[in-house]
């Protein structure tokens, strides 16, 4: 039967006919054996009595299991069931949206922040208003976004979630700082992950007019270094910065004893240049930053007249002997004795070799070496 009025239902239950079950459906299906009343629909629901709290409480001698919708219980109403001689009210399961926190902007990155939500199991963040594709942040209420464009406004979205589901999104808006000026400096918040081995904030000096590549802007310390070196043979970890294997985005910190994260790659053989998608310079410093090519290192080395390590050190680049990581056992080698700086250029026909600048106390030249070795990086911007 498609429709069944209340009077018909009452008649069925009160008549002398022995109806053990009643089904209300639009497909004439048989009621389930466990149900006295089986209501089926794919487009409509069942309405139970709706009444105020005062009206609910005025019901005389309510039976155990009696159910009503209390219209003014809580903010949006709630289901009330009489059980164990008392009304039990079950409020709709919901979760509030996060509120906007205080964001921190730099020229090429923004640290997005939102505030905790009571009862939240976790949070999601996205560049678009789409919960399904959002990044699950777990319990974190902060997200660092890198490789942005300077002096640009961005809007992002965050949700709270728990066993109830997820909240409506909160919009997060921030404008990145003015674009850098070569000759000054820039501050970068490195966040441990697939590129930076540890989290820290670094101020990089910027310089231009380097002989051989005068139009380029360079950082004056190694990528990941806490500070610029104090001498050509500075052997401190703070001045060395991080080390990379050719065409790999993951950087490594070496304190002289331990490498972070774990060193797992001992061999690389691929006859390609360092790809833009895995260039740590653009990934950490922002759009436009990149590794020097073999030609650019060659031009700088030749134009600067670098014959040994004092040439790179006395230049405005302040290149120093930061050493390298051995690919086989992850041991630190020659920190304070030699400088090896990757270019983005492979050695054609030799998939295991890449070009780099190499200098020590009696020589400075462009060399090729195994791509699985960990060398330092110096970034430039066109």
C-alpha positions as CSV (number, residue, x, y, z in Angstrom):
1,X,0.0,0.0,0.0
2,X,1.4,3.4,-1.0
3,X,-0.2,5.5,1.8
4,X,-1.8,4.5,5.0
5,X,-3.7,7.0,7.2
6,X,-3.5,7.0,11.0
7,X,-7.2,6.0,11.1
8,X,-6.5,2.9,8.9
9,X,-3.5,2.0,11.1
10,X,-5.6,2.3,14.2
11,X,-8.3,0.3,12.7
12,X,-5.9,-2.5,11.7
13,X,-4.6,-2.7,15.2
14,X,-8.0,-2.5,16.9
15,X,-10.1,-4.6,14.7
16,X,-11.0,-8.2,15.3
17,X,-8.8,-9.3,12.4
18,X,-5.6,-10.8,13.5
19,X,-2.9,-8.6,11.8
20,X,0.4,-9.6,13.4
21,X,2.4,-7.1,11.3
22,X,1.9,-3.9,9.3
23,X,4.1,-2.7,6.4
24,X,4.1,0.8,5.0
25,X,5.9,1.0,1.7
26,X,5.7,2.0,-2.0
27,X,6.7,-1.5,-3.2
28,X,4.3,-3.7,-1.4
29,X,7.1,-5.6,0.3
30,X,6.5,-7.9,3.1
31,X,7.4,-6.6,6.6
32,X,10.5,-7.9,8.2
33,X,9.7,-10.8,10.6
34,X,11.2,-8.9,13.5
35,X,9.0,-5.8,13.1
36,X,5.4,-5.2,14.2
37,X,5.5,-2.0,11.9
38,X,7.9,-1.9,9.0
39,X,8.1,1.5,7.2
40,X,10.2,1.6,4.0
41,X,11.0,4.6,1.7
42,X,13.8,5.9,-0.3
43,X,12.6,9.5,-0.4
44,X,10.7,10.2,2.9
45,X,11.2,9.8,6.6
46,X,9.0,9.1,9.6
47,X,7.8,12.0,11.7
48,X,7.3,11.4,15.4
49,X,5.3,13.9,17.6
50,X,7.0,17.3,17.9
51,X,6.5,19.2,21.1
52,X,8.2,21.7,23.4
53,X,9.9,20.6,26.6
54,X,6.9,21.8,28.6
55,X,4.5,19.8,26.5
56,X,6.7,16.7,26.8
57,X,6.9,17.0,30.5
58,X,3.1,17.3,30.7
59,X,2.5,13.8,29.3
60,X,0.9,11.7,32.0
61,X,2.4,8.3,32.9
62,X,4.6,8.0,29.8
63,X,5.4,4.5,28.8
64,X,9.0,3.2,28.8
65,X,10.2,3.7,25.2
66,X,7.9,6.6,24.4
67,X,9.6,8.9,22.0
68,X,9.1,12.5,20.9
69,X,11.1,15.2,19.3
70,X,11.7,18.0,21.8
71,X,11.7,21.2,19.7
72,X,13.4,23.4,22.3
73,X,15.8,21.0,23.9
74,X,19.3,22.3,23.2
75,X,20.1,24.7,20.3
76,X,18.4,22.7,17.5
77,X,16.1,20.3,19.3
78,X,16.7,16.7,20.2
79,X,15.1,13.2,20.4
80,X,13.7,12.4,23.8
81,X,13.0,8.8,25.0
82,X,11.3,7.9,28.2
83,X,13.4,5.2,29.9
84,X,13.9,4.0,33.5
85,X,11.3,6.4,34.8
86,X,12.9,9.5,33.3
87,X,13.2,11.4,30.0
88,X,16.5,10.8,28.2
89,X,17.4,13.4,25.6
90,X,19.8,12.6,22.8
91,X,21.3,15.7,21.2
92,X,22.3,15.8,17.5
93,X,26.0,14.9,17.1
94,X,27.9,17.9,15.8
95,X,31.2,19.6,15.9
96,X,32.1,23.3,15.8
97,X,34.4,24.9,13.2
98,X,37.9,26.0,14.2
99,X,38.4,29.7,14.8
100,X,41.1,31.6,12.9
101,X,44.5,31.7,14.6
102,X,47.4,34.1,14.0
103,X,49.2,33.4,10.7
104,X,52.9,34.2,10.0
105,X,53.8,35.3,6.5
106,X,57.2,35.5,4.8
107,X,57.8,36.4,1.1
108,X,57.5,32.8,-0.1
109,X,55.6,31.0,2.7
110,X,52.8,31.2,5.2
111,X,52.4,29.4,8.5
112,X,48.7,28.9,8.8
113,X,47.2,28.6,12.3
114,X,43.8,27.8,13.7
115,X,42.5,27.2,17.2
116,X,41.6,23.9,18.9
117,X,38.0,22.8,19.0
118,X,36.6,21.0,22.1
119,X,35.8,17.4,21.3
120,X,37.7,17.4,18.0
121,X,39.6,14.2,17.1
122,X,41.7,16.0,14.4
123,X,41.8,18.6,11.7
124,X,42.0,18.8,7.9
125,X,43.5,21.6,5.8
126,X,43.2,22.4,2.1
127,X,44.0,25.0,-0.5
128,X,40.5,24.7,-1.8
129,X,37.1,24.4,-0.1
130,X,37.0,20.6,-0.4
131,X,37.0,18.4,2.6
132,X,37.4,15.2,0.7
133,X,40.8,16.1,-0.8
134,X,42.0,17.9,2.3
135,X,45.2,17.0,4.1
136,X,44.7,15.2,7.4
137,X,46.7,17.2,10.0
138,X,46.0,14.9,12.9
139,X,45.9,16.9,16.1
140,X,48.1,19.7,14.6
141,X,46.6,23.2,14.4
142,X,49.3,24.6,12.2
143,X,50.4,24.1,8.6
144,X,53.5,25.6,6.9
145,X,52.9,26.2,3.2
146,X,56.1,26.9,1.1
147,X,56.9,27.8,-2.5
148,X,54.4,30.6,-2.6
149,X,54.6,33.9,-4.6
150,X,55.7,37.0,-2.7
151,X,53.2,39.9,-2.1
152,X,50.2,37.7,-2.9
153,X,47.0,37.1,-1.0
154,X,46.1,33.5,-0.3
155,X,42.9,31.8,1.2
156,X,43.0,28.4,2.7
157,X,40.5,26.2,4.6
158,X,40.5,24.2,7.8
159,X,38.0,21.7,9.3
160,X,37.6,20.0,12.6
161,X,36.4,16.4,12.7
162,X,35.4,13.7,15.2
163,X,33.1,10.6,15.4
164,X,30.1,12.9,14.4
165,X,31.6,13.9,11.1
166,X,33.3,17.2,10.1
167,X,32.6,20.9,10.7
168,X,31.9,23.6,8.2
169,X,35.2,25.1,7.0
170,X,36.9,28.2,8.4
171,X,38.6,30.4,5.8
172,X,42.2,31.4,6.5
173,X,43.5,34.4,4.6
174,X,47.0,35.9,4.6
175,X,49.2,37.9,2.2
176,X,52.8,37.0,1.7
177,X,55.4,39.7,2.4
178,X,56.9,41.9,-0.2
179,X,59.4,40.3,-2.6
180,X,63.0,40.1,-1.6
181,X,65.6,42.6,-2.6
182,X,68.9,41.2,-3.6
183,X,71.6,42.7,-1.4
184,X,69.5,42.4,1.8
185,X,68.4,39.1,3.4
186,X,65.4,36.8,3.7
187,X,64.0,34.7,6.5
188,X,63.0,31.1,5.8
189,X,61.1,28.7,8.2
190,X,62.4,25.2,7.4
191,X,60.0,22.5,8.4
192,X,61.2,18.9,8.8
193,X,59.9,16.6,6.2
194,X,60.7,15.3,2.7
195,X,63.2,18.2,2.1
196,X,64.4,19.7,5.3
197,X,65.8,17.2,7.8
198,X,65.0,19.3,10.8
199,X,62.8,22.3,11.7
200,X,64.4,25.7,12.1
201,X,64.3,29.3,11.0
202,X,67.3,30.7,9.0
203,X,68.2,34.1,7.8
204,X,70.0,34.0,4.4
205,X,72.1,36.9,3.1
206,X,71.5,37.7,-0.6
207,X,74.2,39.0,-3.0
208,X,74.4,39.8,-6.7
209,X,77.1,40.9,-9.1
210,X,79.2,37.8,-8.8
211,X,81.8,37.7,-11.6
212,X,80.8,35.3,-14.3
213,X,77.1,35.4,-13.4
214,X,76.6,39.1,-12.5
215,X,72.8,39.1,-13.0
216,X,72.0,36.3,-10.6
217,X,71.1,36.6,-7.0
218,X,72.7,34.1,-4.6
219,X,72.4,33.1,-1.0
220,X,75.6,33.8,1.0
221,X,75.4,30.6,3.1
222,X,74.7,27.0,2.4
223,X,71.1,25.8,2.2
224,X,70.2,24.7,5.7
225,X,73.1,26.5,7.4
226,X,72.4,28.4,10.7
227,X,74.9,31.0,9.7
228,X,77.5,32.0,7.2
229,X,80.9,30.4,7.7
230,X,83.5,32.3,9.7
231,X,86.5,30.9,7.8
232,X,87.3,28.9,4.7
233,X,88.1,25.9,6.9
234,X,85.1,26.3,9.3
235,X,84.3,22.8,10.3
236,X,81.1,23.4,12.3
237,X,77.8,21.8,11.5
238,X,76.0,25.2,11.9
239,X,78.0,26.6,9.0
240,X,77.9,23.5,6.8
241,X,74.2,23.3,6.4
242,X,72.6,20.2,4.9
243,X,73.8,17.7,2.3
244,X,72.0,16.3,-0.7
245,X,72.3,13.4,-3.2
246,X,71.9,14.3,-6.8
247,X,68.3,14.8,-8.0
248,X,66.9,14.0,-4.6
249,X,64.9,16.5,-2.6
250,X,65.7,15.0,0.8
251,X,68.4,16.9,2.7
252,X,70.6,15.4,5.4
253,X,72.0,16.9,8.6
254,X,75.3,15.5,9.8
255,X,76.5,16.4,13.3
256,X,79.9,14.6,12.8
257,X,78.6,11.3,14.2
258,X,75.0,10.9,13.2
259,X,73.1,11.6,10.0
260,X,69.5,12.8,10.0
261,X,67.3,11.3,8.6
262,X,68.5,7.7,8.1
263,X,70.8,7.3,5.1
264,X,69.2,4.7,2.7
265,X,70.4,5.4,-0.8
266,X,73.9,4.1,-1.7
267,X,73.7,4.2,-5.5
268,X,72.1,6.4,-8.1
269,X,72.3,5.8,-11.8
270,X,70.0,7.9,-14.0
271,X,71.2,9.9,-17.0
272,X,69.1,13.0,-16.3
273,X,69.7,16.5,-14.9
274,X,68.5,17.5,-11.5
275,X,64.7,17.8,-12.1
276,X,62.9,21.0,-11.1
277,X,60.3,19.1,-9.0
278,X,63.0,17.8,-6.7
279,X,65.1,21.0,-6.6
280,X,65.6,21.8,-2.8
281,X,66.2,25.5,-3.6
282,X,62.8,26.1,-5.0
283,X,61.1,23.7,-2.6
284,X,62.6,25.5,0.5
285,X,63.2,29.1,-0.7
286,X,60.4,29.6,-3.1
287,X,59.5,30.0,-6.8
288,X,62.5,31.1,-9.0
289,X,65.2,29.8,-6.7
290,X,67.2,26.9,-8.1
291,X,70.5,25.0,-8.2
292,X,73.3,26.5,-10.4
293,X,74.1,24.6,-13.6
294,X,77.5,23.3,-14.5
295,X,77.9,26.3,-16.9
296,X,77.2,28.8,-14.1
297,X,79.7,27.2,-11.7
298,X,82.2,27.1,-14.6
299,X,81.7,30.8,-15.3
300,X,82.0,31.8,-11.7
301,X,85.1,29.7,-11.1
302,X,86.8,31.0,-14.3
303,X,85.8,34.7,-14.0
304,X,86.8,34.8,-10.3
305,X,90.2,33.3,-11.1
306,X,89.7,30.7,-8.4
307,X,92.9,28.7,-8.2
308,X,92.4,27.3,-4.7
309,X,90.0,27.6,-1.8
310,X,90.8,31.2,-1.0
311,X,89.1,32.2,-4.3
312,X,85.7,30.9,-3.4
313,X,86.0,32.1,0.2
314,X,87.2,35.6,-0.6
315,X,84.3,36.1,-3.1
316,X,81.0,37.6,-2.0
317,X,79.6,34.0,-2.0
318,X,81.8,33.1,1.0
319,X,82.0,29.5,-0.1
320,X,83.8,27.3,2.4
321,X,85.0,23.7,2.9
322,X,81.9,22.0,4.3
323,X,83.0,18.5,3.3
324,X,80.6,15.7,2.1
325,X,78.8,12.5,3.1
326,X,80.2,9.2,1.9
327,X,77.5,7.3,0.0
328,X,78.4,3.9,1.2
329,X,78.5,4.3,5.0
330,X,77.0,7.9,5.6
331,X,80.3,9.0,7.2
332,X,81.2,12.7,7.2
333,X,84.3,13.4,5.1
334,X,86.7,16.4,4.8
335,X,84.6,19.0,6.7
336,X,87.0,21.8,7.1
337,X,89.2,20.5,4.3
338,X,87.3,20.6,1.0
339,X,84.2,22.1,-0.5
340,X,81.9,20.2,-2.9
341,X,78.8,22.0,-4.3
342,X,76.4,20.3,-6.6
343,X,75.3,21.7,-9.9
344,X,72.0,20.6,-11.5
345,X,73.8,19.1,-14.5
346,X,74.4,15.4,-15.1
347,X,77.5,14.1,-16.9
348,X,76.1,12.9,-20.2
349,X,76.5,9.2,-20.8
350,X,77.4,8.6,-17.2
351,X,74.2,8.1,-15.3
352,X,76.0,7.6,-12.0
353,X,77.9,11.0,-12.2
354,X,76.9,14.6,-11.8
355,X,78.9,17.9,-12.1
356,X,79.9,20.0,-9.1
357,X,82.3,22.7,-8.0
358,X,85.2,21.2,-6.0
359,X,87.9,23.2,-4.1
360,X,90.5,22.7,-1.4
361,X,93.7,24.4,-0.2
362,X,95.5,24.0,-3.5
363,X,92.9,23.8,-6.3
364,X,89.5,24.9,-7.5
365,X,87.8,23.3,-10.5
366,X,84.6,21.7,-11.9
367,X,84.5,18.0,-11.4
368,X,82.1,15.1,-11.8
369,X,81.4,12.5,-9.1
370,X,79.0,9.9,-7.9
371,X,75.5,11.1,-7.6
372,X,74.9,9.1,-4.4
373,X,77.4,11.2,-2.5
374,X,76.0,13.9,-0.2
375,X,77.3,17.4,-1.2
376,X,76.3,20.9,-0.1
377,X,74.1,23.3,-2.1
378,X,74.2,27.0,-2.8
379,X,71.1,28.4,-4.4
380,X,70.6,31.2,-7.0
381,X,67.7,33.2,-8.5
382,X,67.6,34.6,-12.0
